[in-house]
Amino acid sequence: MTKRDFFITKMFYRMLIPSVISSFGFALADMADALVVGSRLGETGLAATSLALPVYMLINLFMDGFGIGGSVYFSQKLGEGDTEQARNCFNRTWTAVLAFGLIIAAVINIFPQQCLGLLGTVPSDGEVYTACLDYIRIVALGAPLLMLNVVFANFLRNDNNAKLASVGFLIGNTCDILLNIVFVIFLDLGTKGAALSTVTGSLIAVIIYMPGIIGNKAGVIKIQRFVPNLRQVMRFFRTGFSTSSKHLLQLVFFLVINRLLMEKSGESGVAVFDIVYNVSFFTTYLYEGISEAAQPLVSTFTGENNESDCKYVLHLSKIWALILGFFVTVLIAVFAKGISAFFGISESLISESCAAVRIHCIGFAFAALNIINEKYYQSKDIFLPSFIIVLMREFALLIPCAIILSEFDFPAIWFMYPLTEFMTSVIFALTRRFTVKKTEYDQSRILRIMIDNSQDSIESALSQSRSFCESLGADTKQEFAVTLVIEEICMSIIRNAMKNMPGGKIRITLNALENGDFALNILDNAVEFNPFSFMTKKIKNENDFDIDEISMTMIKSKTKKFMYRKSSGFNSLSVRI
């Protein structure tokens, strides 16, 4: 590990573990409906939950569109040191998803028969129709809670509160699973019970998040009064649309595949598809969990115009996606028969389901690369490459593969997923140079320095900073201000937070902005310490002040903006000079 990579690697791993744990919990919760309903109602229950999948896709469309786009903007503003805009972003985002959740709830419950017709089931389908109707009505009513659950978790993770986000997710998903058993099996509520457990689990998670949102003093996010800004909210949606569009495309795909399977093999074919789709949660959510760990870092580094650190985070994400994905996929393939039987399907369908699950596993490596690339460019607010990956994976390649392969005998149709993932990876690799523009920001305008808790290291950093400022033509006054701020902050950290700490490290990133300002970002691994907390006032008698108060007074007189926050276990300081 290089000195430069020390902080990035540590920050990534601090985010990785809770994100992956949360993702597995989410996968289990999403599977719970199918598992419990299948064990109670068999193929009919599985077919009903599968037919209802487009409703979830509609909810996810707005949830990810606003939620992911908002959290990307939030992290970028934190990277710029603008806490006010970051806080406004949070409040505008959660109110937007709440509004759209209420609209979804109203439309589906006012026009249920029309909605079911679009889903591919009619009253003549009997039990499948009734079960699906019961399910979507309750899910729709809970749409606001389902959306707030994910949006709050995303923002808490970006606000250095990944622990609370993970706890809320895990407890909420655990309650979802347990309540599924209670409502469906013990109370015999059928698909109504499955939907109620999902909504209740989200409600519990939202309640758990509240201490980190209402009256939050440690972080940035806080529910408070704000000025609505429709243009900004739509910008969030545009950023998140590269990912949320997959839900729109999946909605179309589910409508096509459900109708196709109903025509070819009836509810048994739809039931097998539901098993394959639910099993895929384990790998899909794993890759998305890794991406969620990377997103705050990539978005923050993008806000700092720090391209090399963005690429290093991408490198770490791909490595862990391939390693963890491999082990999970092997386990799924080995135990495919037992997993299939667990869904409560008939003995005659188990062999078909087992084959379908194993075939699906073939494309795991390509799926890992596709999802990581998609989320990476989204985190950088680069729309086109993310959208192209989503378009190919969820629509442009997947639907033609499904239609063509359905014309062949079993098990040809189940090759649609691995074939799509492979072709997407190849096409993206061949077209990336045309879809991904190289950063226009000159990386020679960024200076990175790693120092330890010694005077010699600080002197070396000051010398490098002077040379950097001179190379860019900064005037003497600004050069003095830059070196003064670096020296005083680093000395304050060493004096107050790194006593008797031989492994203490400070990472300095100095960014020469196009407008002539310098953006200074400092990370350190000392105990929690905010140099800006020292009281400053007009100095009348230097004996009335200690050295840190004098230092901070000088710094604040030379800077335009300054911010401190605890980020991924480290002290993070942003200064505009």
Backbone hydrogen bonds, N-H to C=O, Kabsch-Sander energy under -0.5 kcal/mol:
donor,donor_aa,acceptor,acceptor_aa,energy
6,F,2,T,-0.7
6,F,3,K,-1.0
8,I,4,R,-0.5
9,T,5,D,-2.8
10,K,6,F,-2.0
11,M,7,F,-2.8
12,F,8,I,-2.5
13,Y,9,T,-2.4
14,R,10,K,-2.0
15,M,11,M,-1.4
16,L,12,F,-2.3
17,I,13,Y,-1.5
19,S,15,M,-1.7
20,V,16,L,-2.8
21,I,17,I,-2.4
22,S,18,P,-2.4
23,S,19,S,-2.2
24,F,20,V,-2.4
25,G,21,I,-2.2
26,F,22,S,-2.5
27,A,23,S,-2.4
28,L,24,F,-2.5
29,A,25,G,-2.2
30,D,26,F,-2.5
31,M,27,A,-1.9
32,A,28,L,-1.4
33,D,29,A,-0.8
34,A,30,D,-0.6
35,L,31,M,-2.9
36,V,32,A,-2.9
37,V,33,D,-2.4
38,G,34,A,-2.4
39,S,35,L,-2.1
40,R,36,V,-1.4
41,L,37,V,-3.8
42,G,38,G,-2.0
44,T,41,L,-0.9
45,G,41,L,-0.5
46,L,42,G,-2.0
47,A,43,E,-2.6
48,A,44,T,-2.0
49,T,45,G,-2.2
50,S,46,L,-2.2
51,L,47,A,-2.5
52,A,48,A,-1.2
53,L,50,S,-1.3
55,V,52,A,-1.6
56,Y,52,A,-1.0
57,M,53,L,-2.0
58,L,54,P,-2.0
59,I,55,V,-2.1
60,N,56,Y,-3.0
61,L,57,M,-1.8
62,F,58,L,-1.2
63,M,59,I,-2.3
64,D,60,N,-2.8
65,G,60,N,-0.5
65,G,61,L,-1.5
66,F,62,F,-2.3
67,G,62,F,-0.5
67,G,63,M,-2.1
68,I,64,D,-1.6
69,G,64,D,-1.0
69,G,65,G,-0.6
70,G,66,F,-2.6
71,S,67,G,-2.1
72,V,68,I,-2.1
73,Y,69,G,-1.9
74,F,70,G,-2.4
75,S,71,S,-2.2
76,Q,72,V,-2.1
77,K,73,Y,-2.3
78,L,74,F,-1.8
79,G,75,S,-2.4
80,E,76,Q,-1.4
81,G,77,K,-0.5
81,G,78,L,-1.0
82,D,77,K,-2.8
83,T,81,G,-1.0
86,A,82,D,-1.6
87,R,83,T,-2.5
88,N,84,E,-2.2
89,C,85,Q,-2.1
90,F,86,A,-1.7
91,N,87,R,-1.9
92,R,88,N,-2.4
93,T,89,C,-1.9
94,W,90,F,-2.2
95,T,91,N,-1.4
96,A,92,R,-1.3
97,V,93,T,-2.1
98,L,94,W,-1.8
99,A,95,T,-2.0
100,F,96,A,-2.1
101,G,97,V,-2.2
102,L,98,L,-1.9
103,I,99,A,-1.6
104,I,100,F,-2.2
105,A,101,G,-2.2
106,A,102,L,-2.0
107,V,103,I,-2.5
108,I,104,I,-2.1
109,N,105,A,-1.4
110,I,106,A,-1.7
111,F,107,V,-2.2
115,C,111,F,-1.8
116,L,112,P,-2.4
117,G,113,Q,-2.0
118,L,114,Q,-1.6
119,L,115,C,-1.5
120,G,116,L,-0.8
120,G,117,G,-0.7
121,T,116,L,-2.1
125,D,122,V,-2.6
126,G,123,P,-1.8
128,V,125,D,-1.1
130,T,126,G,-2.1
131,A,127,E,-2.7
132,C,128,V,-2.2
133,L,129,Y,-2.3
134,D,130,T,-2.4
135,Y,131,A,-1.7
136,I,132,C,-2.6
137,R,133,L,-1.8
138,I,134,D,-1.2
139,V,135,Y,-2.1
140,A,136,I,-2.5
141,L,137,R,-1.8
142,G,138,I,-1.7
143,A,140,A,-1.5
145,L,142,G,-0.5
146,L,142,G,-2.4
147,M,143,A,-2.3
148,L,144,P,-2.3
149,N,145,L,-2.2
150,V,146,L,-1.2
151,V,147,M,-2.3
152,F,148,L,-2.7
153,A,149,N,-1.6
154,N,150,V,-2.3
155,F,151,V,-2.2
156,L,152,F,-2.5
157,R,153,A,-2.1
158,N,154,N,-1.8
159,D,155,F,-1.3
160,N,157,R,-1.0
161,N,156,L,-2.4
165,A,161,N,-1.9
166,S,162,A,-2.5
167,V,163,K,-2.6
168,G,164,L,-2.7
169,F,165,A,-2.2
170,L,166,S,-2.9
171,I,167,V,-2.7
172,G,168,G,-2.5
173,N,169,F,-2.7
174,T,170,L,-2.6
175,C,171,I,-2.5
176,D,172,G,-1.9
177,I,173,N,-2.2
178,L,174,T,-2.6
179,L,175,C,-2.9
180,N,176,D,-1.7
181,I,177,I,-1.5
182,V,178,L,-2.0
183,F,179,L,-3.3
184,V,180,N,-2.5
185,I,180,N,-0.6
185,I,181,I,-1.3
186,F,181,I,-1.6
187,L,182,V,-2.2
189,L,183,F,-2.6
190,G,184,V,-0.5
192,K,189,L,-1.2
193,G,189,L,-0.6
194,A,190,G,-1.4
195,A,191,T,-2.2
196,L,192,K,-2.5
197,S,193,G,-2.2
198,T,194,A,-1.6
199,V,195,A,-2.2
200,T,196,L,-2.6
201,G,197,S,-2.2
202,S,198,T,-1.6
203,L,199,V,-2.0
204,I,200,T,-2.3
205,A,201,G,-2.0
206,V,202,S,-2.4
207,I,203,L,-2.0
208,I,204,I,-2.0
209,Y,205,A,-1.8
210,M,206,V,-0.9
210,M,207,I,-0.7
212,G,209,Y,-1.5
213,I,210,M,-2.0
214,I,210,M,-3.1
215,G,213,I,-0.6
216,N,213,I,-0.6
223,I,213,I,-1.4
224,Q,222,K,-0.6
233,V,229,N,-2.2
234,M,230,L,-2.4
235,R,231,R,-1.4
236,F,232,Q,-2.1
237,F,233,V,-1.9
238,R,234,M,-2.2
239,T,235,R,-2.3
240,G,65,G,-0.7
240,G,236,F,-2.6
241,F,237,F,-1.5
242,S,238,R,-0.5
242,S,239,T,-0.7
243,T,240,G,-1.2
244,S,240,G,-3.2
245,S,241,F,-2.6
246,K,243,T,-1.6
247,H,244,S,-1.4
248,L,244,S,-1.0
249,L,245,S,-2.6
250,Q,246,K,-3.0
251,L,247,H,-2.2
252,V,248,L,-1.8
253,F,249,L,-2.5
254,F,250,Q,-3.4
255,L,251,L,-1.9
256,V,252,V,-2.1
257,I,253,F,-3.4
258,N,254,F,-2.5
259,R,255,L,-1.4
260,L,256,V,-2.5
261,L,257,I,-2.9
262,M,258,N,-2.3
263,E,259,R,-1.9
264,K,260,L,-2.0
265,S,261,L,-3.1
266,G,261,L,-1.0
266,G,262,M,-0.7
268,S,265,S,-0.7
269,G,265,S,-0.6
269,G,266,G,-0.6
270,V,266,G,-1.4
271,A,267,E,-2.2
272,V,268,S,-2.0
273,F,269,G,-2.1
274,D,270,V,-2.1
275,I,271,A,-1.7
276,V,272,V,-2.4
277,Y,273,F,-2.8
278,N,274,D,-2.2
279,V,275,I,-2.6
280,S,276,V,-1.9
281,F,278,N,-1.1
282,F,279,V,-1.4
284,T,280,S,-2.8
285,Y,281,F,-2.8
286,L,282,F,-0.7
287,Y,283,T,-2.4
288,E,284,T,-2.2
289,G,285,Y,-2.4
290,I,286,L,-2.1
291,S,287,Y,-2.1
292,E,288,E,-2.3
293,A,289,G,-1.6
294,A,290,I,-1.6
295,Q,291,S,-2.3
298,V,294,A,-2.7
299,S,295,Q,-2.8
300,T,296,P,-2.0
301,F,297,L,-2.9
302,T,298,V,-2.2
303,G,299,S,-2.0
304,E,300,T,-1.2
305,N,302,T,-1.6
306,N,301,F,-3.3
307,E,305,N,-1.1
310,C,306,N,-1.3
311,K,307,E,-2.0
312,Y,308,S,-1.6
313,V,309,D,-2.0
314,L,310,C,-2.0
315,H,311,K,-2.3
316,L,312,Y,-2.3
317,S,313,V,-2.4
318,K,314,L,-2.2
319,I,315,H,-2.0
320,W,316,L,-2.2
321,A,317,S,-2.1
322,L,318,K,-2.1
323,I,319,I,-2.3
324,L,320,W,-2.3
325,G,321,A,-1.7
326,F,322,L,-1.8
327,F,323,I,-1.5
328,V,324,L,-2.2
329,T,325,G,-2.5
330,V,326,F,-2.3
331,L,327,F,-2.0
332,I,328,V,-2.1
333,A,329,T,-2.6
334,V,330,V,-2.5
335,F,331,L,-2.1
336,A,333,A,-0.9
339,I,335,F,-2.4
340,S,336,A,-2.3
341,A,337,K,-2.2
342,F,338,G,-1.5
343,F,339,I,-0.6
343,F,340,S,-1.1
344,G,341,A,-1.7
345,I,340,S,-0.7
349,L,346,S,-1.3
350,I,346,S,-0.9
350,I,347,E,-0.6
351,S,347,E,-0.7
353,S,349,L,-2.7
354,C,350,I,-2.8
355,A,351,S,-2.1
356,A,352,E,-2.3
357,V,353,S,-2.5
358,R,354,C,-2.1
359,I,355,A,-2.3
360,H,356,A,-2.0
361,C,357,V,-1.4
362,I,358,R,-0.5
362,I,359,I,-1.3
363,G,360,H,-1.1
364,F,361,C,-1.7
367,A,363,G,-2.4
368,A,364,F,-2.2
369,L,365,A,-1.9
370,N,366,F,-2.3
371,I,367,A,-2.6
372,I,368,A,-2.3
373,N,369,L,-2.3
374,E,370,N,-2.4
375,K,371,I,-2.5
376,Y,372,I,-2.1
377,Y,373,N,-2.1
378,Q,374,E,-1.5
379,S,375,K,-2.4
380,K,376,Y,-1.2
381,D,378,Q,-1.9
382,I,377,Y,-3.0
383,F,381,D,-0.6
386,S,382,I,-0.7
387,F,383,F,-2.4
388,I,384,L,-2.5
389,I,385,P,-2.0
390,V,386,S,-2.2
391,L,387,F,-3.0
392,M,388,I,-2.3
393,R,389,I,-2.6
394,E,390,V,-2.6
395,F,391,L,-1.2
396,A,391,L,-2.7
397,L,392,M,-1.4
398,L,392,M,-0.9
399,I,395,F,-1.7
401,C,397,L,-2.0
402,A,398,L,-2.5
403,I,399,I,-2.5
404,I,400,P,-2.7
405,L,401,C,-2.7
406,S,402,A,-1.5
407,E,404,I,-1.3
408,F,405,L,-1.5
412,A,409,D,-2.1
414,W,411,P,-1.5
415,F,412,A,-2.1
416,M,413,I,-1.6
419,L,415,F,-2.1
420,T,416,M,-1.7
421,E,417,Y,-2.5
422,F,418,P,-2.2
423,M,419,L,-2.3
424,T,420,T,-2.4
425,S,421,E,-2.2
426,V,422,F,-2.1
427,I,423,M,-2.7
428,F,424,T,-2.6
429,A,425,S,-2.1
430,L,426,V,-2.0
431,T,427,I,-1.7
432,R,428,F,-1.4
434,F,431,T,-1.5
435,T,431,T,-1.6
436,V,432,R,-2.8
437,K,435,T,-0.7
443,Q,441,Y,-0.6
445,R,442,D,-1.9
446,I,443,Q,-1.5
447,L,510,L,-2.9
449,I,508,I,-2.8
451,I,506,I,-2.7
453,N,504,G,-0.8
454,S,452,D,-2.2
458,I,454,S,-1.5
459,E,455,Q,-2.4
460,S,456,D,-2.2
461,A,457,S,-2.2
462,L,458,I,-2.5
463,S,459,E,-2.1
464,Q,460,S,-2.2
465,S,461,A,-2.3
466,R,462,L,-2.4
467,S,463,S,-2.1
468,F,464,Q,-2.3
469,C,465,S,-2.5
470,E,466,R,-2.6
471,S,467,S,-2.1
472,L,468,F,-1.0
472,L,469,C,-0.5
473,G,470,E,-1.3
474,A,469,C,-2.4
479,E,475,D,-2.5
480,F,476,T,-2.4
481,A,477,K,-2.0
482,V,478,Q,-2.6
483,T,479,E,-2.2
484,L,480,F,-2.4
485,V,481,A,-2.4
486,I,482,V,-2.2
487,E,483,T,-2.5
488,E,484,L,-2.7
489,I,485,V,-2.3
490,C,486,I,-2.3
491,M,487,E,-2.4
492,S,488,E,-2.1
493,I,489,I,-2.4
494,I,490,C,-2.4
495,R,491,M,-2.7
496,N,492,S,-2.3
497,A,493,I,-2.7
498,M,493,I,-0.9
498,M,494,I,-0.7
501,M,498,M,-1.4
504,G,501,M,-1.7
506,I,451,I,-2.7
507,R,523,L,-3.4
508,I,449,I,-3.3
508,I,506,I,-0.6
509,T,521,N,-2.6
510,L,447,L,-3.0
511,N,509,T,-0.6
511,N,519,A,-2.9
512,A,445,R,-2.9
512,A,510,L,-0.5
513,L,511,N,-0.9
513,L,517,D,-2.3
516,G,513,L,-1.6
519,A,511,N,-3.1
520,L,518,F,-0.6
520,L,575,V,-3.3
521,N,509,T,-2.6
522,I,573,L,-2.7
523,L,507,R,-2.4
524,D,571,N,-1.6
525,N,505,K,-1.5
527,V,497,A,-1.1
533,S,530,N,-1.8
534,F,531,P,-1.2
540,K,538,K,-0.5
544,D,541,N,-2.5
545,F,542,E,-1.2
550,I,546,D,-1.9
551,S,547,I,-2.3
552,M,548,D,-2.6
553,T,549,E,-1.9
554,M,550,I,-2.0
555,I,551,S,-2.4
556,K,552,M,-2.6
557,S,553,T,-1.1
558,K,554,M,-0.8
558,K,555,I,-1.2
559,T,555,I,-0.8
560,K,576,R,-2.9
561,K,576,R,-1.1
563,M,574,S,-2.3
565,R,572,S,-2.2
567,S,565,R,-0.6
567,S,570,F,-3.2
568,S,566,K,-0.5
570,F,567,S,-1.9
571,N,524,D,-2.1
572,S,565,R,-2.5
573,L,522,I,-2.6
574,S,563,M,-2.6
575,V,520,L,-2.9
576,R,561,K,-2.9
577,I,518,F,-3.2
577,I,575,V,-0.5
